[in-house]
Amino acid sequence: MATIAVVDYDMGNLHSACKGLENAGATPKITDSAREILQADAIVLPGVGSFDPAVQHLRSRGLEAPIKQAIASGIPFLGICLGLQILFDGSEEGKEPGLGIIAGTVRRFTSEPGITIPHMGWNQLQFTQPECTLWQKLQPNPWVYFVHSYYVDPVNPQVRAATVTHGSQIVTAAIAQDNLVAVQFHPEKSSTAGLQILSNFVAQVKVGVAC
């Protein structure tokens, strides 16, 4: 059974993430140890809250370097919600630099009539990398659960694995690049589709790739 390091930096609902991974057949281990992160079969970086405190907490615990090292070394990696956003260069939500693993900026939804900010609730994914193993065994345009006011805007559109539409705005809902995948929605709160996504990630851990 795969051991997955769930990164603890005081910014995530770790219980929900761990429960979802357990249901998907993995053994999650909550940790803020650089050694345990680098020795894990895979890494999950969850996150709920604001951009600046998140990156500050990661850096204060000395976790930025091991996360970058783990991703560069090919360890399968899954970011969830804020754990997606802090992979980018920076955010309109704050002033702190992000981890800069993916080139791009985190942007706030533009106000328009008839939409709510935050974007909260169920919405449908449109796959832009339909071959991504994260999407295996899913129906087209599955419903997943979102809670966010900001979305990632990658410099390279090819890293997008899925988009979502809120009002007239089509934004990135997931990215995939080599061993790194990250999603804006909460798979652990997304019922059957979310469990399948987590199961797909766990299955890929065994072969050392994420997408």
PEHU-V618233 format. One record per pair of residues at least 12 apart in sequence whose ideal C-beta (glycine too) atoms are under 8 Angstrom apart, sorted by the first residue. I is the first residue (numbers start at 1). GAP is how many residues later the second one is. Records with the same first field share a line. If there is no record, write none. Layout:
I = GAP, GAP
This chain:
1 = 24, 25, 26
2 = 23, 24, 25, 39, 40, 200, 203, 204
3 = 23, 24, 25, 26, 37, 38, 39
4 = 17, 22, 23, 24, 25, 36, 37, 38, 39, 40, 198, 201
5 = 23, 24, 26, 31, 32, 35, 37, 38, 39
6 = 12, 15, 22, 23, 24, 25, 38, 40
7 = 24, 25, 30, 36, 37, 38, 39, 51, 56, 60, 76
8 = 22, 23, 24
9 = 23, 45, 48, 49, 52, 54
10 = 47
11 = 35, 36, 37, 38, 42, 43, 46, 71
12 = 33, 34, 35, 36, 68, 70, 71
13 = 33, 35, 175
14 = 16, 32
16 = 170, 172, 173
17 = 27, 29, 63, 171
18 = 12
19 = 169
20 = 167, 168, 174, 175, 178
21 = 23, 167, 177, 181
23 = 172, 175
24 = 171, 174, 175, 177, 178
25 = 174, 177
26 = 16, 172, 176, 179
28 = 16
32 = 29, 31
34 = 28, 29, 31, 32
37 = 26, 29, 30, 33
38 = 28, 31, 32, 35, 37
40 = 30, 35
41 = 34, 35, 164
42 = 33, 34, 35, 36, 159, 160, 163, 168
43 = 24, 27, 28, 32, 33, 34, 35
44 = 33, 34, 35, 36, 39
45 = 22, 32, 33, 34, 35, 38, 41, 137
46 = 34, 35, 36, 37
47 = 32, 33, 34, 35, 36, 37, 38, 39
48 = 33, 34, 99
49 = 33
50 = 32, 43, 44
51 = 31, 34, 35, 40, 42, 43, 45, 47, 55, 99
52 = 39, 41, 42, 43, 44
54 = 28, 31, 32
55 = 31, 41, 42, 43, 44
56 = 40
58 = 28, 41
64 = 35
67 = 32, 34
68 = 31, 33
71 = 30, 108, 109
74 = 104, 105, 134
75 = 104
76 = 103, 105, 125, 128, 129, 132, 133, 134
77 = 102, 103, 104, 105, 133
78 = 103, 104, 105, 123, 132
79 = 101, 102, 103, 104
80 = 102, 103, 106, 107, 108
81 = 66, 67, 102, 103, 104, 105
83 = 99
84 = 68, 90, 91, 98, 99, 100
85 = 13, 21, 65, 67, 99
86 = 12, 13
87 = 12, 14, 15, 65, 93, 95
88 = 12, 13, 14, 15, 16, 17, 18, 64, 66
89 = 13, 14, 15, 16
90 = 15, 16
91 = 14, 15, 16, 59
92 = 13, 14, 15, 16, 58
93 = 13, 15, 56, 57
101 = 79
102 = 50, 52, 57, 73, 75, 78
103 = 51, 52, 53
104 = 48, 49, 50, 51, 52
105 = 47, 48
106 = 44, 45, 46, 47
107 = 43, 44, 45, 46
108 = 41, 42
109 = 40, 41, 42, 57, 58, 60, 62
110 = 59
112 = 55, 56, 57
114 = 53
115 = 51, 52, 54
117 = 32
118 = 29, 30, 31
119 = 27, 28, 29, 30, 47
120 = 26, 27, 28
121 = 24, 25
122 = 21, 22, 23, 24
123 = 20, 21, 23, 41, 42, 43, 62
124 = 17, 18, 19, 20, 40, 41
125 = 16, 17, 19, 37, 38, 39, 48, 49, 60
126 = 15, 36, 37, 38, 39, 44, 47
127 = 13, 14, 34, 35
128 = 32, 33, 34, 35
129 = 31, 32, 33, 47, 82
132 = 29, 44, 49, 79
133 = 67, 70, 71, 76, 77, 78
134 = 27, 40, 42, 47, 49, 63, 66, 67, 70, 76, 77
135 = 26, 27, 62, 65
136 = 60, 64
137 = 59, 63
138 = 55, 58, 59
139 = 54
142 = 51
143 = 47, 48, 50
144 = 29, 39, 41, 42, 43, 46, 49, 50, 53
145 = 40, 41, 44, 45, 46, 49
146 = 18, 27, 38, 39, 40
147 = 39
148 = 36
151 = 20, 21, 22, 33
152 = 19, 20, 23, 32
153 = 18, 19
154 = 18, 21
159 = 16, 17, 18
160 = 12, 14, 15
161 = 13, 14, 15, 20, 50
162 = 12, 21
164 = 20, 21
171 = 13
172 = 12
173 = 12
176 = 34, 35
177 = 34
178 = 31, 32, 33
179 = 29, 30, 31, 32
180 = 30, 31
181 = 20, 29, 30
183 = 14
